[in-house]
């Protein structure tokens, strides 16, 4: 049963990422071609400023997930009810605060940064863009966490697949009927109301959930210990665009956003593996069997390294050629940013690889203990990015992100060795040397030997297929040679 659920979670997560990737490319291309880079940059920028409300969450999502593993595993219905009730109360408060904040952004943002639209139109656009987050916080996030914690993430993925498909269709139709970005985004926002309806239906059908109980305040008491974690994640996903908005142009924001869209698609494909594994890892950790836990972590670490190496090595080689084909007819911004593409993709690879180490601490509930690493990462990212953006622009932003990612990865490897798994450093060093070695070998080998000219989607897919095949084979050989025991275990299971 465990295997079937894990497989279902992985399959649906991968399908979701492909659907999201295609949907994201279609929607962004429509906005770029119909409204230009400045409008696309404006939408990316506003969304990032609206995302500041995530700081109020204080890392509660990870805290609630950790609090639910044990009662769900033990069948403690009353405990589950009180934890979900506490989460729901907290998220609704954030939803109301966010509503006020979004209105404030709508009125202030156009005064501080010219948008290219008149003041009233800009206000309405920002309010429409803010609808999605309000729906999540006020109506659906608590139920989403419950479903994920119970290792039923396939249903969450299915819900998001439906929403993504409907949203893509909506954007295509509205773009043909209305030459208005507000109308397009308004219909997109309406589609997101499907999410709370589907989550509510699933929870009522599968759980004996009674929210007329006292909330478990203990379950959310660690949220401020998780604040550093949330802050680091927020800065990682938002600071670059905010700094470019302040110190650069909407055109550069659009360039960054286009590269980030491609990287997000790759990152989400890697995370589809992690999302399926983490709840089972949390369950194993709750059982307290150290030998079983270390074996589970070895598989988790190997999976994240192998999948990340394949995806991001291909990304480093192919991201700039793809962006240039994707923006072939755009002349209002310089999308040819090869070095930026390499550095920012490398940074995101490290972010994904370290997920196994970070998730081990999350699952153990060690939020307070690891907060210092998250704060340091956030500080390093901001300081380096601000210092470098003036002289190096997009590349400076990417370097700041890369250095802070490396720091936190090393810090977490040291932490789980000493305080959670008590495993030797050599395992993590071995993995890093093997898989980063494969990455560099593939990059210099493929770019040095293959000299295909990519000037269309057809040539891109041919080159991409060859690249993917070579990287996959070399990564697979590395796994077979250096991880024989783990490979036998995976094949057996």
C-alpha positions as CSV (number, residue, x, y, z in Angstrom):
1,X,0.0,0.0,0.0
2,X,2.8,2.4,0.9
3,X,4.5,1.7,-2.4
4,X,1.3,2.3,-4.4
5,X,0.6,5.6,-2.6
6,X,4.3,6.8,-3.1
7,X,4.2,5.9,-6.8
8,X,0.9,7.6,-7.3
9,X,2.2,10.7,-5.6
10,X,5.3,10.8,-7.8
11,X,3.4,10.1,-11.0
12,X,0.8,12.8,-10.4
13,X,3.4,15.3,-9.2
14,X,5.4,14.8,-12.4
15,X,2.3,15.2,-14.6
16,X,1.5,18.4,-12.7
17,X,5.0,19.8,-13.3
18,X,4.8,19.1,-17.1
19,X,1.3,20.6,-17.2
20,X,2.5,23.6,-15.2
21,X,5.5,24.0,-17.4
22,X,3.6,24.0,-20.6
23,X,0.8,26.2,-19.1
24,X,3.4,28.7,-17.8
25,X,5.2,28.9,-21.2
26,X,1.9,29.5,-23.0
27,X,0.6,32.1,-20.6
28,X,3.9,34.0,-20.5
29,X,4.3,33.9,-24.2
30,X,0.8,35.3,-24.7
31,X,1.5,38.2,-22.3
32,X,4.9,38.9,-23.9
33,X,3.7,38.8,-27.5
34,X,0.4,40.7,-26.9
35,X,1.5,43.3,-24.2
36,X,5.4,43.3,-24.4
37,X,8.3,42.9,-21.9
38,X,7.4,45.9,-19.8
39,X,3.9,44.6,-18.9
40,X,5.2,41.1,-18.3
41,X,7.9,42.6,-16.0
42,X,5.2,44.6,-14.2
43,X,3.1,41.5,-13.6
44,X,6.1,39.6,-12.3
45,X,7.2,42.5,-10.1
46,X,3.7,43.1,-8.6
47,X,3.3,39.4,-7.8
48,X,6.6,39.4,-5.9
49,X,5.6,42.5,-3.8
50,X,2.3,40.9,-3.0
51,X,4.1,37.8,-1.9
52,X,5.6,39.7,1.0
53,X,2.6,38.6,3.0
54,X,4.2,35.2,3.2
55,X,6.5,36.6,5.9
56,X,3.5,36.7,8.2
57,X,3.1,32.9,7.8
58,X,6.3,32.5,9.9
59,X,7.1,29.1,8.5
60,X,3.8,27.7,9.8
61,X,3.3,25.3,6.8
62,X,6.4,23.2,7.7
63,X,5.5,23.4,11.4
64,X,1.9,22.1,10.9
65,X,3.2,19.3,8.5
66,X,5.6,18.2,11.2
67,X,2.8,18.3,13.9
68,X,0.5,16.2,11.8
69,X,2.8,13.3,11.0
70,X,2.5,11.5,14.3
71,X,-1.2,11.8,15.0
72,X,-2.1,10.8,11.4
73,X,0.2,7.8,11.7
74,X,-1.3,6.8,15.1
75,X,-4.9,7.5,14.1
76,X,-5.4,10.2,16.8
77,X,-8.4,12.0,15.2
78,X,-8.9,14.5,18.0
79,X,-5.3,15.6,17.8
80,X,-5.6,16.0,14.0
81,X,-8.8,18.1,14.4
82,X,-7.2,20.5,16.9
83,X,-4.1,20.9,14.8
84,X,-6.0,21.6,11.6
85,X,-8.3,24.0,13.5
86,X,-5.3,26.0,14.8
87,X,-3.8,26.2,11.3
88,X,-7.2,27.3,9.8
89,X,-7.6,30.1,12.4
90,X,-4.1,31.3,11.8
91,X,-4.3,31.3,8.0
92,X,-7.6,33.1,8.0
93,X,-6.0,35.9,10.1
94,X,-3.3,36.1,7.5
95,X,-5.9,36.2,4.8
96,X,-7.6,39.2,6.3
97,X,-4.2,41.0,6.9
98,X,-3.3,40.2,3.3
99,X,-6.5,41.8,2.0
100,X,-5.5,45.1,3.7
101,X,-1.9,44.8,2.5
102,X,-3.0,44.1,-1.1
103,X,-5.1,47.2,-1.1
104,X,-2.2,49.2,0.3
105,X,0.2,47.9,-2.4
106,X,-2.5,48.7,-5.1
107,X,-2.6,52.4,-4.0
108,X,1.1,52.9,-3.2
109,X,3.0,50.9,-5.8
110,X,2.0,53.0,-8.9
111,X,3.0,56.2,-7.0
112,X,6.6,54.8,-6.4
113,X,7.2,53.0,-9.7
114,X,5.6,54.2,-12.9
115,X,3.7,51.3,-14.5
116,X,2.9,52.6,-17.9
117,X,-0.8,52.6,-17.2
118,X,-3.0,55.4,-15.6
119,X,-3.3,55.3,-11.8
120,X,-6.8,53.8,-11.5
121,X,-6.1,51.1,-14.1
122,X,-2.9,50.2,-12.1
123,X,-4.8,49.9,-8.9
124,X,-7.4,47.6,-10.4
125,X,-4.7,45.4,-12.0
126,X,-2.8,45.0,-8.7
127,X,-6.1,44.1,-6.8
128,X,-6.9,41.4,-9.5
129,X,-3.4,40.0,-9.2
130,X,-3.8,39.7,-5.5
131,X,-6.9,37.6,-5.6
132,X,-5.1,34.2,-5.9
133,X,-3.1,34.4,-2.6
134,X,-6.2,35.6,-0.7
135,X,-8.1,32.5,-1.9
136,X,-5.3,30.2,-0.7
137,X,-4.8,31.7,2.7
138,X,-8.5,32.2,3.6
139,X,-10.1,29.1,2.2
140,X,-7.7,26.2,1.3
141,X,-4.2,26.2,2.8
142,X,-5.1,24.3,6.0
143,X,-6.8,21.5,4.1
144,X,-4.0,21.3,1.6
145,X,-1.4,20.8,4.4
146,X,-3.6,18.0,5.9
147,X,-3.8,16.1,2.6
148,X,-0.1,16.4,2.0
149,X,0.9,15.4,5.5
150,X,-1.3,12.2,5.1
151,X,0.8,11.3,2.0
152,X,-2.1,11.9,-0.4
153,X,-0.3,14.7,-2.3
154,X,-1.6,13.1,-5.6
155,X,-5.0,14.7,-4.9
156,X,-3.4,18.1,-4.4
157,X,-1.5,17.6,-7.7
158,X,-4.7,16.5,-9.5
159,X,-6.5,19.7,-8.3
160,X,-3.6,21.9,-9.5
161,X,-3.5,20.1,-12.8
162,X,-7.2,20.9,-13.4
163,X,-6.7,24.5,-12.4
164,X,-3.7,24.9,-14.6
165,X,-5.4,23.5,-17.7
166,X,-8.5,25.6,-17.2
167,X,-6.4,28.7,-16.5
168,X,-4.3,28.2,-19.7
169,X,-7.5,27.7,-21.8
170,X,-9.0,30.8,-20.1
171,X,-5.9,33.0,-21.0
172,X,-5.9,31.8,-24.6
173,X,-9.6,32.5,-25.0
174,X,-9.5,35.9,-23.2
175,X,-6.5,37.0,-25.1
176,X,-8.3,36.5,-28.4
177,X,-11.5,38.2,-27.2
178,X,-10.1,41.0,-25.0
179,X,-7.0,43.0,-25.5
180,X,-6.9,43.8,-21.7
181,X,-4.5,42.3,-19.2
182,X,-6.9,42.9,-16.3
183,X,-9.7,40.8,-17.9
184,X,-7.2,38.0,-18.6
185,X,-6.0,38.0,-15.0
186,X,-9.5,38.4,-13.5
187,X,-10.7,35.2,-15.2
188,X,-7.6,33.4,-14.0
189,X,-8.3,34.5,-10.5
190,X,-11.9,33.2,-10.6
191,X,-10.6,29.7,-11.7
192,X,-8.6,29.5,-8.5
193,X,-11.8,29.3,-6.4
194,X,-12.0,25.7,-7.7
195,X,-9.1,24.8,-5.3
196,X,-10.9,25.3,-2.0
197,X,-14.0,23.5,-3.3
198,X,-12.0,20.4,-4.3
199,X,-10.0,20.3,-1.1
200,X,-13.1,20.7,1.1
201,X,-14.9,17.9,-0.8
202,X,-11.9,15.5,-0.3
203,X,-11.4,16.3,3.4
204,X,-15.1,15.8,4.2
205,X,-15.2,12.5,2.3
206,X,-12.0,11.0,3.7
207,X,-11.5,12.4,7.2
208,X,-13.6,12.6,10.3
209,X,-12.8,16.2,10.6
210,X,-14.6,18.2,13.4
211,X,-13.5,21.8,13.5
212,X,-15.8,22.6,16.4
213,X,-12.9,21.9,18.8
214,X,-10.3,23.9,20.7
215,X,-7.3,24.7,18.5
216,X,-4.1,23.1,19.5
217,X,-2.0,26.2,20.2
218,X,1.0,24.0,20.9
219,X,1.0,23.0,17.3
220,X,1.6,26.6,16.1
221,X,3.9,27.7,18.9
222,X,7.0,26.9,16.8
223,X,5.9,29.1,13.9
224,X,8.4,31.9,14.9
225,X,11.1,29.3,15.1
226,X,10.2,28.6,11.5
227,X,10.2,32.3,10.7
228,X,13.9,32.2,9.7
229,X,13.3,29.3,7.4
230,X,10.3,31.1,5.8
231,X,12.3,34.3,5.6
232,X,15.2,32.6,3.8
233,X,12.8,30.9,1.4
234,X,11.0,34.2,0.8
235,X,14.2,36.1,0.1
236,X,15.3,33.3,-2.2
237,X,12.2,33.5,-4.3
238,X,11.4,37.2,-4.1
239,X,14.4,39.4,-3.4
240,X,16.0,39.3,-6.9
241,X,12.9,40.7,-8.6
242,X,12.4,43.3,-5.9
243,X,16.0,44.6,-6.2
244,X,15.7,44.7,-10.0
245,X,12.4,46.6,-9.7
246,X,14.1,49.2,-7.5
247,X,17.5,49.4,-9.2
248,X,16.7,48.4,-12.8
249,X,13.9,48.3,-15.4
250,X,10.7,46.3,-16.0
251,X,12.5,45.0,-19.1
252,X,15.2,43.4,-16.9
253,X,12.6,42.1,-14.6
254,X,10.9,40.4,-17.6
255,X,14.3,38.9,-18.6
256,X,14.8,37.6,-15.1
257,X,11.2,36.4,-14.9
258,X,11.5,34.5,-18.2
259,X,14.7,32.6,-17.1
260,X,13.1,32.0,-13.6
261,X,10.0,30.5,-15.3
262,X,12.2,27.9,-17.0
263,X,14.1,27.2,-13.9
264,X,11.0,26.9,-11.8
265,X,9.7,24.2,-14.2
266,X,12.9,22.2,-13.7
267,X,12.9,22.8,-9.9
268,X,9.3,21.7,-9.6
269,X,10.0,18.5,-11.5
270,X,12.8,17.7,-9.0
271,X,10.5,18.7,-6.1
272,X,7.9,16.2,-7.4
273,X,10.2,13.5,-6.2
274,X,10.8,15.3,-2.9
275,X,7.1,16.0,-2.2
276,X,6.3,12.3,-2.6
277,X,9.2,11.2,-0.3
278,X,9.1,13.7,2.6
279,X,5.9,12.6,4.3
280,X,7.0,8.9,4.2
281,X,10.4,10.1,5.6
282,X,8.6,12.0,8.3
283,X,6.7,8.9,9.2
284,X,9.9,6.8,9.4
285,X,11.5,9.5,11.6
286,X,8.4,9.4,13.9
287,X,8.9,5.7,14.4
288,X,12.3,6.2,15.9
289,X,14.2,3.4,14.1
290,X,17.6,5.0,13.4
291,X,18.9,2.3,11.1
292,X,15.8,2.4,9.0
293,X,15.8,6.2,9.1
294,X,19.4,6.4,7.8
295,X,18.6,3.9,5.0
296,X,15.6,6.0,4.0
297,X,17.7,9.1,4.0
298,X,20.4,7.5,1.9
299,X,17.8,6.8,-0.8
300,X,16.3,10.3,-0.4
301,X,19.7,12.0,-0.8
302,X,20.6,9.8,-3.8
303,X,17.2,10.5,-5.5
304,X,17.6,14.3,-5.1
305,X,21.2,14.3,-6.4
306,X,20.5,12.1,-9.4
307,X,17.3,13.9,-10.5
308,X,18.8,17.3,-9.9
309,X,21.9,16.5,-11.8
310,X,19.9,15.3,-14.9
311,X,17.5,18.3,-14.9
312,X,19.9,21.1,-14.1
313,X,22.8,19.9,-16.2
314,X,20.4,19.9,-19.1
315,X,19.2,23.3,-17.9
316,X,22.6,24.9,-17.7
317,X,23.3,23.8,-21.3
318,X,19.9,24.6,-22.8
319,X,18.3,27.4,-20.9
320,X,19.7,30.4,-22.9
321,X,19.1,28.7,-26.3
322,X,15.5,28.0,-25.2
323,X,14.9,31.5,-24.0
324,X,16.3,33.0,-27.2
325,X,13.9,30.8,-29.3
326,X,11.0,31.5,-26.9
327,X,11.6,35.3,-27.2
328,X,12.7,35.2,-30.8
329,X,10.6,38.2,-32.0
330,X,11.0,40.3,-28.8
331,X,13.3,43.3,-29.4
332,X,12.4,45.4,-26.3
333,X,14.8,43.6,-24.0
334,X,18.1,41.7,-24.1
335,X,17.2,38.0,-23.4
336,X,20.7,36.7,-24.4
337,X,22.1,36.3,-20.9
338,X,24.2,33.1,-21.1
339,X,26.4,33.6,-18.0
340,X,23.4,34.7,-15.9
341,X,21.5,31.6,-17.1
342,X,24.4,29.3,-16.0
343,X,24.9,30.9,-12.6
344,X,21.3,31.1,-11.6
345,X,20.6,27.5,-12.8
346,X,23.6,26.3,-10.8
347,X,22.2,28.1,-7.7
348,X,18.8,26.4,-8.1
349,X,20.5,23.0,-8.5
350,X,22.2,23.5,-5.2
351,X,18.9,24.6,-3.7
352,X,17.2,21.4,-4.8
353,X,20.1,19.1,-3.8
354,X,20.2,20.5,-0.3
355,X,16.4,19.8,0.1
356,X,17.1,16.3,1.6
357,X,19.2,17.9,4.3
358,X,16.7,20.7,5.0
359,X,13.7,18.4,5.0
360,X,15.4,16.0,7.5
361,X,15.5,18.9,10.0
362,X,12.0,20.0,9.2
363,X,10.6,16.5,9.7
364,X,12.4,16.2,13.0
365,X,10.8,19.5,14.1
366,X,14.1,21.2,14.6
367,X,12.9,24.6,13.5
368,X,14.4,26.6,16.3
369,X,17.8,24.9,16.0
370,X,18.2,25.5,12.2
371,X,16.7,29.0,12.1
372,X,20.2,30.6,12.4
373,X,21.3,29.1,9.1
374,X,18.2,30.4,7.4
375,X,18.8,33.9,8.8
376,X,22.4,33.9,7.7
377,X,21.4,32.7,4.2
378,X,18.9,35.6,3.9
379,X,21.5,38.2,5.1
380,X,24.1,36.9,2.7
381,X,21.7,36.9,-0.2
382,X,20.5,40.4,0.3
383,X,24.0,41.9,1.1
384,X,25.7,40.3,-1.9
385,X,22.9,41.0,-4.3
386,X,22.7,44.7,-3.3
387,X,26.5,45.1,-3.5
388,X,26.7,43.4,-6.9
389,X,23.6,44.5,-8.7
390,X,24.9,48.0,-9.4
391,X,27.9,46.9,-11.3
392,X,26.9,43.5,-12.7
393,X,23.1,43.7,-13.0
394,X,21.5,40.3,-13.5
395,X,24.8,38.4,-13.0
396,X,25.4,40.1,-9.7
397,X,22.0,39.1,-8.5
398,X,22.7,35.5,-9.6
399,X,26.1,35.4,-7.8
400,X,24.5,36.6,-4.5
401,X,21.9,33.8,-4.8
402,X,24.5,31.1,-5.6
403,X,26.9,31.9,-2.7
404,X,24.1,32.0,-0.1
405,X,22.8,28.6,-1.4
406,X,26.2,27.0,-1.0
407,X,26.5,28.3,2.5
408,X,23.2,26.9,3.8
409,X,23.8,23.5,2.1
410,X,27.1,23.0,3.9
411,X,25.5,24.2,7.2
412,X,22.7,21.7,7.0
413,X,25.0,18.8,6.1
414,X,26.9,19.5,9.3
415,X,23.8,19.9,11.4
416,X,22.0,16.6,10.4
417,X,25.3,14.8,11.0
418,X,25.7,16.0,14.5
419,X,22.1,16.2,15.7
420,X,19.6,14.0,13.7
421,X,21.1,11.2,11.6
422,X,24.6,11.0,13.2
423,X,26.0,10.0,9.8
424,X,29.5,10.5,8.5
425,X,30.4,13.5,6.5
426,X,32.0,11.3,3.9
427,X,28.6,10.2,2.4
428,X,27.6,13.8,1.6
429,X,31.1,14.7,0.3
430,X,31.0,11.6,-1.9
431,X,27.6,12.5,-3.3
432,X,28.7,16.1,-4.0
433,X,32.0,15.1,-5.7
434,X,30.3,12.4,-7.9
435,X,27.3,14.3,-9.1
436,X,28.8,17.7,-9.5
437,X,31.7,15.9,-11.4
438,X,29.1,14.4,-13.7
439,X,27.6,17.8,-14.2
440,X,30.9,19.4,-15.2
441,X,31.9,16.5,-17.4
442,X,28.6,16.7,-19.3
443,X,28.6,20.4,-19.7
444,X,32.1,20.7,-21.2
445,X,31.8,17.5,-23.1
446,X,28.4,18.3,-24.8
447,X,29.1,22.0,-25.4
448,X,32.5,21.2,-26.7
449,X,31.5,18.4,-29.1
450,X,27.9,19.2,-30.2
451,X,27.8,22.3,-32.3
452,X,24.2,22.3,-33.3
453,X,22.7,25.7,-34.1
454,X,19.4,26.2,-32.2
455,X,17.2,28.7,-34.0
456,X,13.8,27.0,-33.7
457,X,11.8,24.7,-31.5
458,X,12.5,21.7,-33.7
459,X,16.3,22.2,-33.5
460,X,15.9,22.8,-29.7
461,X,14.0,19.6,-29.1
462,X,16.6,17.6,-31.2
463,X,19.5,19.1,-29.3
464,X,17.6,18.8,-26.0
465,X,16.8,15.1,-26.6
466,X,20.5,14.3,-27.3
467,X,21.6,16.3,-24.3
468,X,19.0,14.7,-22.0
469,X,20.0,11.2,-23.2
470,X,23.8,11.8,-22.7
471,X,23.3,13.3,-19.2
472,X,20.8,10.6,-18.1
473,X,23.1,7.8,-19.2
474,X,26.2,9.3,-17.5
475,X,24.3,10.0,-14.3
476,X,22.8,6.5,-14.4
477,X,26.3,5.0,-14.8
478,X,27.5,7.0,-11.9
479,X,24.7,5.7,-9.7
480,X,25.3,2.1,-10.8
481,X,29.0,2.3,-10.2
482,X,29.1,4.2,-6.9
483,X,25.7,3.3,-5.3
484,X,25.3,-0.4,-5.9
485,X,23.6,-1.2,-2.6
486,X,21.1,1.7,-2.9
487,X,20.4,0.7,-6.6
488,X,19.6,-2.9,-5.6
489,X,17.4,-1.7,-2.8
490,X,15.4,0.7,-5.1
491,X,15.0,-2.0,-7.8
492,X,13.9,-4.5,-5.2
493,X,11.3,-2.2,-3.8
